[in-house]
Structure formats: structure tokens, C-alpha cells
Amino acid sequence: MTEKHLSSQFDSELGDVSSRVMELGGLVESQIRQAIYALSQFSVEVAQQVVAAESKVNAMEVDIDRELSSIIARRQPTARDLRLLIAISKATANLERVGDEAEKIARMVLSIISSGAPRSLPSLELRVASDMASGQLRKALDAFARLDTTAALAILKEDDLIDREFDGFVRKLITYMMEDPRMISPSLDLLFLAKAIERIGDHAKNIAELIIYIVKGADVRHAAMNEIEMVVK
């Protein structure tokens, strides 16, 4: 993620904070996996572990932001270095929100279990969407570490796959609710979970856009795909 600078100490500081971001990314990836496992296995214990991990995610976000503020104040970076530090801060915020979504999933799992909802609900089908979202996040973090704009562009192009998976799952839930009114409440819970998974994919997309911002100096958050492709070329 870092490049050589006149100050080796600056290089070291950038390397340290970048490593912390990757560590945070690994933690929230684990939260996602555990939250979906808790749902598929109806595991109270695993869901509680996800909820408990949220405080560590929050603490890491605060620590990274504090270190970024210190680097900016002491080094007064400009141009690409400044863009890099700003992007790291934004990426950290996105990762913290991924942790929030994982916690929401875990809390909803606990609610579903306590309500005695039937295990016949299509909860296992959420695994496909969650694997896609988690995979997108993993690829986004890898691309961020390498500042790979080509990989970032590929992530942006794949974003609609998660959206289509979400839409298909919603249609299936509607069928369940129409066939059996008793399924309405638990199905709405699963809809909430599916939406949280979709948001995880959105945060992966945000991180991919930050890579292009760092390397190309262009804000592509609301740009059309053909415009983004022109920037990356």
C-alpha cells in the first residue's frame, strides 16, 4: 500500500497503519463468517461471540483514526500521500460499518432463535449471498493493499451480482409469506439479514472506489461504469 519516501520513518508509519487496517479487515471478515454460521446452525454461542467482538472493532477504528491524525499533523503530507491517508480513514470507517452489519445479523439470529422460528426457513440460502459479499470484501482489501486499480474496477463491475442475489431471495421470502401467514414474522427477520449482507457488499464497493481515488486522484463514487473505465485506463 505504501511507496518509498524521503523519510524512512514516514514509510514505517504508513506501513504500520496500513497493517492495522488489514488486521481490522480480517477481524470483520471473521465476524461475517461467524454471524452466518450462527444463523445456519442456530448457534446462540457463536452469535454472542460476534456481538462481543464489536467492541474490539470499534476500538481499532478509534486507534487507527488517532494514528492517522497524528501522522497528518506531524508530516503534513500532500498530493498522493494525503489522498492515501484520507482513503485509509474512509476505508477504516467502511470496515467498522461492516462490523456493525455483522453484529446486526448476530443480534437478529439471537432474536430468531429466541422466537422459536422454524428451521425450515430458507436461512441457508443466505450463505450464497454472504459468501459473495465476504469474497468481495476480501478482494477489496487485497486490492487496497496493492493499490490495484484493475482489481478495483473488477470489484465494481461485480457489485450487481450481490444485488441480484438479494432480489432473488426477497422473491422467495414473499412466496413463503404468501403460502403461510405464520411465516411472515420470521421471513421479515430474514429480509433484514439479507439487507445487512447487501450492505456489506456496498462497503466493499466503497473501498474499491477509494483505490481509484488514491491512484488516479479521481472521485468515482457516483460515476457511470464507462466513465470509471476511462479513469482507470
C-alpha positions as a printed Julia matrix, in Angstrom:
233×3 Matrix{Float64}:
   0.0     0.0     0.0
   2.92    2.35    0.62
   5.64    3.82   -1.59
   9.16    5.0    -0.84
   9.51    8.46    0.66
  12.45   10.64    1.62
  11.6     9.9     5.23
  12.05    6.25    6.15
  10.19    6.98    9.36
   7.19    8.16    7.33
   7.36    4.91    5.35
   7.38    2.97    8.6
   4.39    4.88    9.97
   2.4     4.31    6.78
   3.29    0.63    6.87
   2.18    0.29   10.48
  -1.19    1.97    9.97
  -1.77    0.0     6.75
  -1.14   -3.24    8.64
  -3.67   -2.2    11.24
  -6.28   -1.66    8.51
  -5.64   -5.14    7.14
  -5.93   -6.56   10.65
  -9.27   -4.8    11.08
 -10.39   -6.18    7.72
  -9.54   -9.71    8.81
 -11.5    -9.24   12.01
 -14.69   -8.07   10.31
 -14.4   -10.85    7.71
 -14.35  -13.32   10.6
 -17.4   -11.62   12.1
 -19.33  -12.09    8.87
 -18.45  -15.78    8.64
 -19.37  -16.38   12.27
 -22.65  -14.49   12.01
 -23.81  -16.56    9.03
 -22.62  -19.75   10.7
 -24.66  -18.82   13.77
 -27.72  -18.43   11.55
 -27.24  -21.7     9.66
 -26.59  -23.66   12.88
 -28.96  -21.71   15.15
 -25.99  -21.18   17.46
 -26.55  -18.8    20.36
 -22.92  -19.12   21.46
 -21.43  -18.1    18.11
 -23.89  -15.22   17.69
 -22.91  -13.92   21.12
 -19.22  -14.1    20.13
 -19.92  -11.87   17.13
 -21.73   -9.33   19.29
 -18.88   -9.34   21.8
 -16.26   -8.73   19.07
 -17.89   -5.46   18.04
 -16.22   -3.54   20.88
 -12.8    -4.6    19.56
 -13.71   -3.4    16.06
 -14.78   -0.02   17.44
 -11.59    0.3    19.47
  -9.45   -0.5    16.44
 -11.24    2.14   14.37
 -10.56    4.77   17.03
  -6.89    3.75   17.3
  -6.35    3.9    13.53
  -8.02    7.3    13.25
  -5.91    8.61   16.11
  -2.73    7.42   14.4
  -3.81    8.93   11.07
  -4.47   12.28   12.73
  -1.03   12.16   14.32
   0.68   11.36   11.01
  -1.12   14.17    9.2
  -0.31   16.69   11.93
   3.37   15.76   12.09
   4.12   15.07    8.41
   1.7    17.48    6.69
   1.51   15.24    3.61
   0.42   16.49    0.2
  -0.84   15.07   -3.11
  -0.95   11.26   -3.24
   0.3    10.8     0.33
  -2.58   12.88    1.63
  -5.06   11.02   -0.57
  -3.72    7.75    0.79
  -4.21    8.8     4.41
  -7.71   10.15    3.71
  -8.6     6.92    1.92
  -7.27    4.8     4.78
  -9.52    6.73    7.16
 -12.55    6.2     4.91
 -11.72    2.52    4.4
 -11.48    2.1     8.18
 -14.92    3.67    8.59
 -16.35    1.28    5.98
 -14.82   -1.71    7.75
 -16.27   -0.57   11.07
 -19.69   -0.41    9.42
 -19.2    -3.94    8.09
 -18.64   -4.94   11.7
 -21.89   -3.17   12.59
 -23.75   -5.19    9.95
 -22.26   -8.44   11.24
 -23.36   -7.52   14.75
 -26.88   -6.75   13.48
 -27.01  -10.17   11.84
 -25.86  -11.85   15.06
 -28.42   -9.98   17.18
 -31.18  -10.88   14.75
 -30.07  -14.53   14.87
 -30.46  -14.43   18.64
 -33.93  -12.94   18.2
 -34.92  -15.6    15.65
 -33.71  -18.39   17.93
 -35.5   -17.0    20.98
 -38.74  -16.65   19.0
 -38.72  -20.35   18.17
 -38.83  -19.74   14.41
 -38.87  -22.94   12.33
 -35.57  -24.18   10.95
 -37.3   -24.85    7.64
 -36.92  -21.18    6.71
 -34.5   -20.67    3.78
 -31.78  -19.28    6.03
 -29.12  -21.46    4.45
 -29.67  -19.71    1.14
 -28.29  -16.55    2.67
 -24.9   -18.27    2.71
 -24.55  -17.76   -1.05
 -25.05  -14.02   -0.76
 -22.88  -13.77    2.36
 -20.06  -15.7     0.68
 -20.26  -13.32   -2.26
 -20.21  -10.25   -0.02
 -17.38  -11.6     2.12
 -15.45  -12.52   -1.01
 -15.91   -9.02   -2.41
 -14.64   -7.54    0.83
 -11.59   -9.83    0.81
 -10.78   -8.89   -2.8
 -11.26   -5.2    -2.0
  -8.82   -5.4     0.91
  -6.28   -7.25   -1.2
  -6.6    -4.67   -3.98
  -6.31   -1.87   -1.42
  -3.09   -3.35   -0.05
  -1.63   -3.45   -3.59
  -3.33   -0.25   -4.82
  -4.53   -2.3    -7.79
  -6.96   -0.22   -9.83
  -7.64   -3.04  -12.29
  -8.82   -5.29   -9.46
 -10.84   -2.4    -8.04
 -12.61   -1.96  -11.36
 -13.45   -5.67  -11.47
 -14.99   -5.44   -7.99
 -17.18   -2.53   -9.07
 -18.37   -4.48  -12.1
 -19.3    -7.47   -9.94
 -21.29   -5.45   -7.42
 -24.64   -6.07   -9.1
 -24.25   -9.84   -8.57
 -24.94   -9.41   -4.86
 -27.9    -7.15   -5.66
 -29.39   -9.81   -7.93
 -28.91  -12.47   -5.26
 -30.7   -10.22   -2.78
 -33.61   -9.64   -5.17
 -33.99  -13.39   -5.76
 -34.01  -14.09   -2.04
 -36.67  -11.43   -1.47
 -38.91  -13.05   -4.08
 -38.51  -16.41   -2.33
 -39.4   -14.93    1.04
 -42.53  -13.33   -0.44
 -43.58  -16.77   -1.67
 -43.09  -18.23    1.81
 -45.2   -15.49    3.37
 -47.99  -15.87    0.81
 -48.17  -19.63    1.31
 -48.19  -19.49    5.11
 -49.03  -16.29    7.05
 -47.27  -17.78   10.09
 -44.01  -17.31    8.18
 -44.45  -13.54    7.87
 -42.63  -12.53   11.06
 -39.59  -14.84   10.72
 -39.41  -14.09    6.99
 -39.2   -10.37    7.73
 -36.32  -11.14   10.09
 -34.5   -12.92    7.28
 -35.19  -10.0     4.97
 -33.47   -7.76    7.5
 -30.48  -10.11    7.47
 -30.33  -10.19    3.68
 -30.3    -6.4     3.59
 -27.38   -6.34    6.03
 -25.46   -8.7     3.74
 -26.2    -6.48    0.76
 -24.79   -3.5     2.66
 -21.56   -5.43    3.3
 -21.17   -5.7    -0.46
 -21.77   -1.94   -0.73
 -18.91   -1.27    1.7
 -16.6    -3.49   -0.36
 -17.56   -1.4    -3.37
 -16.77    1.79   -1.45
 -13.27    0.51   -0.64
 -12.7    -0.34   -4.32
 -13.64    3.22   -5.26
 -11.12    4.54   -2.73
  -8.32    2.67   -4.51
  -9.06    4.56   -7.71
  -9.16    7.81   -5.72
  -5.7     7.17   -4.27
  -4.01    6.16   -7.51
  -5.81    8.33  -10.04
  -6.91   11.23   -7.86
 -10.48   10.88   -9.16
 -13.65   10.57   -7.11
 -15.72    7.91   -8.93
 -18.39    7.34   -6.28
 -21.29    8.4    -8.49
 -19.75    7.93  -11.91
 -21.08    5.66  -14.64
 -19.12    2.48  -15.31
 -17.84    3.68  -18.68
 -16.53    6.85  -17.01
 -14.75    4.79  -14.34
 -13.18    2.61  -17.01
 -11.79    5.7   -18.72
 -10.25    6.87  -15.43
  -8.62    3.53  -14.72
  -7.12    3.12  -18.23
